[in-house]
Amino acid sequence: MSQENVDLYLEARDRLVAEDFDGFASLLHPEVSTTALEGWPEPGPHHGRDAVRAALERIVAEFDEQRFTDTEVVVERDDWTVIAYRWRVRGSASGLETHFDLAVAFRVIDAQLIEMHFRWTADDALDAAGFRE
């Protein structure tokens, strides 16, 4: 089940950056909730499929090119998974290229993402999942 959860998250991430927003939304539980990176312009939390979709669509629109590298499963425990990765982007307005190293703690229910917490570090994502108290 854990690999299926990882694959689901990666599929959702790939659909999002491919601007397949309907396909992305189909992988979200109707009661999904997210929190964003500290200092991010729209920190949330965002609740519900429509709100999460809209928030992430706005982020995707800021970048002409996006790709992910260095993806690593940090931990899979109980119903939580934490993944760390590098997000390489090129700004739509500026044309500048940069990258963000980040991590996400997420849960899956009924083969849909129900909870996602984006953080700058794997340690912070572990905290968000309740692994380090």
N, C-alpha and C positions, 0 to 999 in steps of 0.2 A: 504494500500500500504506500510506503514512503516514496519509492521511486515514481509511482503514479502521481503523487502530490507534487514532486519536483517537476516532473514533465508537464503537469497542468500549469504550474506557475510560469515555466519557461515558455510554454505555448501562449499564455496570456500576454506575457511581456513582448514576445515576438509579434503577436497580432496588433498590439498597441502601437509599436513603432512602425509597423507596416501600414498604419492608419486604417486597419480593419476594425473600426470601432464597434460595429455590430458583433463581429466575432469575438472581440475582447469582452464586451458586455455579456455575451452568452456564457462566459466562463465565471461570471461573478454571481454569487448568491444574492437573491433579492435584498437581503439584510446586511450586505457587506459593509464593513467600516474600514477606514484607513487613517493613518496619521503620516505626516510627511517629515522630511528631514528638518532638523532644528535650523531655523534661520531661512527656511524656504519661503518664497513669497506667499504660498497658500498652504499653511501648516495643517489645516483641518482642525479637528477630525472631520472627515466626510462620511456620511451615513447613507446607505442605500445605493442601489445599482446606478441610478441616474446621476446622483451627486458625484460618485466616484468616477464614473465615466467622464462627466463634464470636466472635473478637475484634472484628470490625466490627459484628456484631449487638449486642454489649454497648455499643458507642459509640452506635449509632443509638438504642438504648433510653433514653439519657440526655436526648434532645431530643424535644419534641412537634412542633416545626415545624423544617424544614430546607429551605433553597433555596440555589442557587448563582448567583452573578453574576460579572461581570467575568472570564469565562474567557478565557484567552489561551494559545495555543500558543507556548511560548518557543523550543523547538528540536526538530527532528526530524532525527536523524542516526544512521546505521547502523540498529541495531534498537532504539534508545532514543528516547523522546519525553518532553519535559518540558512540563507544563502548570501554569500558575498560575491561581488563582481565589480568590474570596471565598466563604466558607461562612457563611451567616446561619442562626442557630439560636435557638430558645427552649427553655430548660431545662425538663425534665419536672417536677422537684420545685420549682424556684424560680419558674418562670414568667418569669424574666428573659430578655431578648433581648440577643444579642451577635453578634459575627462574628469569624471567624478568617481572616486572609489566609495562604494556604499554597500549596504547590506539590507536585507529585508527579513523580517520574521513574519511568517504567514501560517494560517490554518485553513484547512479544507473541510467542508461538510457536503455530503451528497455530491461529490465530484465537482464542487464549485468553491471558488475562493470566498471565504467569509470574513477574513480579517487579515490586514496587511499593515505592517509598521515599518516604514522606511527609515533607516538610520545611517549615520556617517561611518560607523564602525560595527564590526561583528559583535564586539562586547556590548555595545548599546542595543543591538538587535536582540542579543541574548537576554538583556534586561527587560526589553519590551515583551518578550515571550515568558518572562517570569522565571528564567533559569538561574539568575544570579540575584540574590536578595541580600 
